[in-house]
Amino acid sequence: TRRIMKGGVVLSLVVLSLCICYVFCQVKTDNMLRGVDPSKLTQYQTTSHFQCLDKSQMIPNTHVNDDYCDCNDGSDEPGTSACSNSRFYCRNAGYLPKSIPASHVNDGVCDCCDASDEWKTGVCNNTCQAEGRSYIQSVKREIRSLVRGLDRRNSVWLPKAKEIIQHKQSEKKLKQDELSTLDSQISQLSSQVESLRSNKDSATAEKSSIEAQYATPTPTPTPSPEAQDSDEQSEQEVLDKIEEQINPVYPDDVKNKLDQLETVISDFNKLENDLRELENNQRQIKTNVEDLEKELNYDYGSNSVLLALKGETFEFRDSKYTYTFKPFNEVVQDSSVNLGRYEGKDNKALERDENGVLKQKYTGGTRCWNGPDRSVVVEFSCGREEKIKEVSEPNKCEYLMRFETSMVCEDAKVAELRGILEQAGEKEEKEEEEWSILKYLTREKNTIS
């Protein structure tokens, strides 16, 4: 019995030791992996040594998260604030994970909704579930807004843009056919003009020669003896003499010859004028075709939907001014102050900045008193309808207009947000939008085809 009791005590001590070791090792492992990005987790799960992520050196794995910076890239301290260049990963279960500078760890400020960044101070509570629920509701609202916007884009603006494109393509084809006909006419007329040019030159030379033969110097009027005595001469007599020199009287055969030569010259000049007129038309039509090609090749967004904005006008009134926005044209304040004209660079209707915001620039507006020319940046965002949401002046004479339109609602965004709901185990709310989604998907398929 004593031997059995002794054996039981030994077994208990062994089990206790194993438990203590397990707890200690588990705490040590958890501490080592605190703040690690899951995508890099395998690089930290080592048995003895950890290699800095920049591969600059190897250190004992006990030095990871020991509150001392060993690696130049700070990768050994993802869970402490020891390294200024390290990052702390908030898992934020129930909400969105994020990465923060490791210098924010244990600074008394709650950066992670799961409170993991304040593991030492303990000043934060886990709010991820509440924030997650709020976020999911906002995702559902955004999906509804997107679907309605896409429905308007596909039912109103895409057909209009398609009609404009078809009209411009037809116009381009007509202009090209007209240009082809003109090219043929110009070629024929040019050949005809060149073949008759020598005849015209000969006729001009012969006509000049004949006229020279019958031309005499204009005589200086000589007073008659009677006039000399009276110092008077008939004014009509002088005019008659001058008329004879200006319009000489030709013999009939010479007059007929001159008429024939004049006909040759006149016919040639008419042909040459006709050729110039055709060439002017040709240049104008070529310009028209180039403008149409430029318009058709311009990037007006998906399915060229933004082309439908041309010719539209939107107004917005705040407490002081009325703003008029004419897309791809100009922005005007109170009908008289021009805030800028469409810049239209890089063959794109919209530019996407580093934050993903879609923008247009309008520059060269009315000069401010003692300041620069006015200019406007128009930010485009997805909405159920087209309207100006806000106009501000962040800097002197530099305006910011926020414009909401269904035209920039993106198909991929709907799929992305629905993916978020799916990952969260949520479903879209059962209401009219379910039918709208199906309608949108069907219409989009038909539009593309």
C-alpha positions in Angstrom: 0.0 0.0 0.0 2.8 2.4 0.9 4.5 1.6 -2.4 1.2 2.4 -4.3 0.8 5.7 -2.5 4.4 6.6 -3.2 3.8 5.8 -6.9 0.7 7.9 -6.9 2.4 10.9 -5.5 5.2 10.6 -8.1 2.6 10.3 -10.9 0.8 13.4 -9.6 4.0 15.4 -9.5 4.8 14.3 -13.1 1.3 15.4 -14.3 1.6 18.7 -12.4 5.0 19.4 -13.9 3.7 18.6 -17.4 0.7 21.0 -16.8 3.0 23.8 -15.5 5.3 23.2 -18.4 2.4 23.3 -20.9 1.0 26.5 -19.4 4.4 28.1 -19.4 5.2 27.0 -22.9 1.8 28.1 -24.1 2.1 31.5 -22.5 5.6 31.8 -24.0 4.3 30.7 -27.4 1.4 33.1 -27.3 3.7 35.9 -26.2 6.0 35.1 -29.1 3.2 35.2 -31.6 1.5 38.3 -30.3 1.0 40.9 -33.1 2.1 38.6 -35.9 0.4 38.9 -39.2 -1.2 35.5 -39.9 0.3 35.5 -43.4 3.8 35.5 -41.8 3.0 33.1 -38.9 5.0 30.2 -40.2 8.2 32.3 -40.1 7.7 32.7 -36.4 6.8 29.1 -35.5 10.4 27.9 -35.2 11.9 25.5 -32.6 15.1 27.3 -31.7 16.0 30.4 -33.9 14.1 33.1 -35.7 15.4 34.6 -38.9 14.7 38.4 -39.2 12.3 38.9 -42.1 14.9 41.0 -44.0 17.2 37.9 -43.6 19.9 40.1 -42.1 20.5 37.8 -39.1 19.4 34.8 -37.0 18.4 35.3 -33.3 17.2 32.9 -30.6 13.4 32.6 -30.8 13.4 33.6 -27.1 14.4 37.1 -28.3 11.1 37.5 -30.2 8.8 39.9 -28.4 11.2 40.4 -25.5 10.8 44.2 -25.7 14.3 44.6 -27.2 14.9 45.4 -30.9 17.3 42.9 -32.4 16.4 43.0 -36.1 17.1 46.0 -38.3 13.6 45.7 -39.8 11.9 45.4 -36.4 10.4 42.1 -37.3 11.4 40.4 -34.0 9.1 42.8 -32.0 5.7 42.7 -33.7 4.0 42.6 -30.3 5.9 45.3 -28.4 6.8 49.0 -28.9 10.5 48.3 -28.8 11.1 48.8 -32.6 9.9 52.0 -34.2 9.7 50.4 -37.7 7.7 47.3 -36.6 4.0 46.6 -37.2 1.4 45.2 -34.8 -1.4 43.1 -36.3 -4.9 43.4 -34.7 -6.8 40.2 -35.4 -10.1 41.9 -34.4 -12.2 38.7 -34.5 -15.8 39.7 -35.4 -14.7 42.8 -37.2 -12.0 43.9 -39.7 -8.3 43.1 -38.9 -5.8 45.9 -39.3 -2.1 46.7 -38.9 -0.9 49.5 -36.7 2.6 50.9 -35.9 4.1 48.8 -33.1 4.9 52.1 -31.4 1.2 52.4 -30.6 1.3 49.2 -28.5 0.6 49.8 -24.8 0.4 53.5 -25.2 -2.9 53.8 -23.4 -4.9 54.4 -26.6 -7.3 51.8 -27.9 -6.3 51.2 -31.5 -7.5 47.6 -31.9 -11.2 46.9 -31.2 -10.1 43.5 -29.7 -7.9 45.4 -27.1 -4.9 43.3 -28.1 -2.7 46.4 -28.5 -3.1 47.3 -24.9 -2.3 43.8 -23.5 -0.1 45.2 -20.7 -2.1 48.3 -19.7 -5.5 46.6 -19.8 -7.3 49.9 -20.4 -9.3 48.7 -23.4 -12.4 46.5 -23.8 -13.2 44.2 -26.7 -15.7 46.1 -28.9 -15.3 44.1 -32.1 -18.6 42.3 -32.0 -20.6 45.6 -31.6 -18.5 47.3 -34.3 -18.8 44.3 -36.5 -22.6 44.3 -36.3 -22.6 48.0 -37.1 -20.3 47.5 -40.0 -22.4 44.7 -41.4 -25.5 46.9 -41.4 -23.5 49.6 -43.2 -22.4 47.0 -45.8 -26.1 46.0 -46.3 -27.1 49.7 -46.8 -24.2 50.2 -49.2 -25.3 47.1 -51.2 -28.8 48.5 -51.5 -27.6 51.9 -52.6 -25.2 50.3 -55.1 -27.8 48.0 -56.6 -30.2 50.9 -57.1 -27.5 53.0 -58.6 -26.5 50.2 -61.0 -30.1 49.7 -61.9 -30.4 53.4 -62.9 -27.0 53.3 -64.7 -28.1 50.3 -66.7 -31.7 51.3 -67.4 -31.1 55.1 -68.1 -27.5 56.0 -68.8 -26.1 53.0 -70.7 -28.9 53.0 -73.3 -28.3 56.8 -73.8 -24.6 56.4 -74.1 -25.1 53.5 -76.6 -27.4 55.7 -78.7 -24.9 58.5 -78.7 -22.1 56.2 -79.7 -24.2 54.7 -82.5 -25.1 58.2 -83.8 -21.4 59.2 -83.8 -20.4 56.0 -85.5 -23.0 56.6 -88.2 -22.0 60.2 -88.6 -18.4 59.1 -88.9 -19.3 56.6 -91.6 -21.3 59.3 -93.5 -18.3 61.7 -93.3 -15.9 59.1 -94.4 -18.1 58.2 -97.4 -18.4 61.9 -98.2 -14.6 62.2 -97.9 -14.1 59.3 -100.3 -16.4 61.0 -102.9 -14.5 64.3 -102.4 -11.2 62.6 -102.8 -12.3 61.2 -106.2 -13.7 64.5 -107.3 -10.6 66.4 -106.3 -8.4 64.0 -108.1 -10.3 64.3 -111.3 -10.6 68.1 -111.1 -6.9 68.5 -110.2 -6.0 66.5 -113.3 -8.4 68.6 -115.4 -7.0 71.9 -114.0 -3.4 70.9 -114.6 -4.2 69.8 -118.2 -5.8 73.2 -118.9 -3.3 75.3 -117.1 -1.0 75.7 -120.2 -4.0 76.7 -122.3 -5.0 79.3 -119.8 -1.4 80.6 -119.6 -1.2 80.8 -123.4 -4.6 82.6 -123.6 -3.5 85.1 -121.0 -0.3 85.9 -122.8 -2.0 86.2 -126.2 -4.8 88.4 -124.7 -2.2 90.7 -123.1 -0.3 91.0 -126.4 -3.4 91.9 -128.4 -4.4 94.5 -125.8 -0.9 96.0 -125.9 -1.1 96.4 -129.7 -4.2 98.4 -129.5 -3.2 100.4 -126.5 -1.7 103.9 -127.0 -0.4 106.3 -124.4 -3.0 108.5 -122.9 -2.6 111.8 -124.7 -2.1 115.0 -122.8 -5.0 117.1 -123.7 -3.9 120.1 -125.9 -6.0 123.2 -125.8 -7.5 124.3 -129.1 -6.6 127.7 -130.4 -10.0 128.9 -129.5 -9.6 127.6 -126.0 -6.1 129.0 -125.7 -7.5 132.4 -126.5 -10.2 132.0 -123.9 -8.1 129.7 -121.5 -11.0 127.3 -121.6 -11.4 123.7 -122.9 -14.4 121.4 -122.9 -14.2 119.0 -119.9 -16.3 116.5 -121.9 -13.7 116.5 -124.7 -11.0 115.5 -122.2 -13.1 112.7 -120.8 -13.9 111.4 -124.3 -10.3 111.2 -125.1 -9.5 109.2 -121.9 -12.5 106.8 -122.5 -11.0 106.0 -125.9 -7.8 104.8 -124.2 -9.5 102.8 -121.5 -12.0 101.0 -123.8 -10.3 100.9 -127.1 -12.4 100.0 -130.1 -11.3 96.7 -131.7 -12.0 95.4 -135.1 -14.7 92.7 -135.1 -12.3 89.8 -135.8 -10.0 91.0 -133.0 -12.9 91.4 -130.6 -14.1 87.9 -131.3 -10.6 86.5 -130.7 -10.4 88.4 -127.3 -13.8 87.0 -126.3 -12.6 83.5 -127.1 -9.4 84.0 -125.0 -11.4 85.5 -122.1 -13.7 82.4 -122.1 -10.7 80.1 -121.8 -9.3 82.1 -118.9 -12.7 82.5 -117.2 -13.5 78.7 -117.5 -10.1 77.8 -116.1 -10.5 80.2 -113.1 -13.9 78.8 -112.4 -12.5 75.2 -112.4 -9.6 76.3 -110.1 -12.1 78.0 -107.7 -14.2 74.9 -107.7 -11.1 72.9 -106.8 -10.2 75.2 -103.9 -13.7 74.9 -102.6 -13.6 71.1 -102.7 -10.2 71.1 -101.0 -11.6 73.4 -98.2 -14.5 71.0 -97.7 -12.1 68.1 -97.7 -10.1 69.7 -94.9 -13.2 70.5 -92.9 -14.6 67.0 -93.2 -11.2 65.4 -92.2 -11.2 67.6 -89.1 -14.8 66.4 -88.4 -13.7 62.7 -88.8 -10.7 63.2 -86.5 -12.9 64.8 -83.9 -15.4 62.0 -84.1 -12.6 59.4 -83.8 -11.1 61.2 -80.8 -14.5 61.2 -79.2 -15.2 57.5 -79.9 -11.7 56.5 -78.6 -11.9 58.7 -75.5 -12.1 56.7 -72.2 -15.6 57.5 -70.9 -15.5 54.6 -68.4 -17.2 51.2 -68.5 -19.3 50.9 -71.7 -18.6 54.6 -72.3 -21.4 55.4 -69.9 -20.0 58.8 -68.9 -20.5 60.0 -72.5 -24.2 60.4 -71.5 -23.2 63.2 -69.1 -22.3 65.5 -72.0 -24.9 68.2 -72.5 -26.4 67.7 -69.0 -26.5 70.5 -66.5 -26.6 70.3 -62.7 -27.2 73.1 -60.1 -26.5 73.4 -56.4 -27.2 76.3 -54.1 -25.7 76.8 -50.7 -26.2 79.7 -48.4 -24.3 82.2 -50.6 -24.0 81.0 -54.2 -25.5 79.0 -57.0 -23.2 76.6 -58.7 -23.8 75.3 -62.2 -21.9 72.1 -63.3 -21.8 71.2 -67.0 -19.8 68.0 -67.2 -16.9 68.0 -69.7 -17.5 71.7 -70.2 -17.3 74.1 -67.3 -18.3 75.0 -63.7 -19.9 78.4 -63.1 -20.7 80.4 -59.9 -23.8 82.6 -60.0 -24.0 82.5 -63.8 -21.1 85.0 -64.2 -18.0 83.7 -62.4 -16.3 80.9 -64.3 -14.6 78.5 -61.9 -12.9 76.5 -64.6 -13.1 74.7 -67.9 -12.7 70.9 -68.4 -9.0 70.0 -68.5 -9.4 66.6 -70.2 -5.9 65.2 -70.0 -4.6 61.7 -70.8 -7.6 60.7 -72.9 -9.6 59.8 -69.7 -12.8 61.1 -68.5 -11.9 60.4 -64.8 -8.6 60.0 -62.9 -8.4 57.8 -59.9 -6.1 59.1 -57.1 -4.0 57.2 -54.6 -7.1 56.8 -52.4 -9.3 55.4 -55.2 -11.3 58.6 -55.5 -12.5 59.4 -59.1 -11.8 63.0 -60.1 -12.1 65.6 -62.9 -10.2 68.9 -63.1 -11.6 72.2 -64.3 -8.9 74.9 -64.7 -8.3 78.4 -66.1 -11.4 80.1 -64.5 -11.9 83.7 -63.8 -8.8 85.2 -62.0 -9.3 85.9 -58.3 -8.6 89.4 -57.2 -4.9 89.4 -56.0 -4.9 85.6 -56.5 -4.7 82.7 -59.0 -7.1 81.6 -61.7 -10.0 79.8 -60.2 -10.1 76.0 -60.5 -12.3 73.1 -59.4 -11.7 69.5 -58.6 -14.9 67.5 -59.0 -15.0 64.2 -57.1 -17.3 61.5 -58.4 -19.0 59.0 -56.2 -21.6 56.3 -56.6 -25.2 57.3 -55.8 -28.8 56.5 -56.7 -29.1 59.7 -58.7 -27.1 62.5 -60.2 -26.7 65.5 -58.0 -24.1 67.9 -56.5 -23.7 67.0 -52.9 -21.4 69.7 -51.7 -19.1 72.6 -52.8 -16.3 73.9 -50.7 -13.2 76.1 -51.1 -10.3 74.4 -49.3 -7.8 77.0 -50.5 -8.2 80.4 -51.9 -9.9 80.2 -55.4 -9.4 76.4 -55.4 -12.8 74.7 -55.2 -13.9 71.1 -54.4 -17.2 69.8 -55.7 -18.6 66.4 -54.7 -20.8 65.0 -57.4 -22.9 61.8 -56.9 -23.9 59.8 -59.9 -25.1 56.2 -60.6 -22.7 56.2 -63.6 -19.7 55.4 -61.5 -21.3 52.6 -59.4 -19.1 49.6 -60.0 -20.3 46.0 -60.6 -17.2 44.6 -58.8 -18.0 46.5 -55.6 -21.4 44.7 -55.3 -19.6 41.3 -55.5 -17.0 42.5 -53.0 -19.5 43.6 -50.4 -21.6 40.5 -50.9 -18.4 38.5 -50.3 -18.0 40.3 -47.0 -21.5 39.4 -46.0 -20.9 35.8 -47.0 -17.7 35.5 -45.0 -19.6 37.0 -42.0 -22.3 34.4 -42.4 -24.8 37.2 -43.1 -27.5 37.5 -45.8 -28.9 40.5 -47.6 -32.2 41.6 -46.2 -35.2 40.1 -47.8 -36.9 43.0 -49.4 -37.2 44.7 -52.8 -33.5 44.8 -53.3 -33.3 41.0 -53.9 -35.5 41.4 -56.9 -33.5 44.5 -58.0 -30.2 42.5 -57.8 -31.6 39.8 -60.1 -32.9 42.5 -62.4 -29.5 44.3 -62.4 -27.6 41.1 -63.2 -29.9 40.2 -66.0 -29.9 43.7 -67.5 -26.1 43.9 -67.2 -25.7 40.6 -69.0 -27.9 41.8 -71.9 -26.1 45.2 -72.0 -22.7 43.6 -72.4 -23.9 41.1 -75.0 
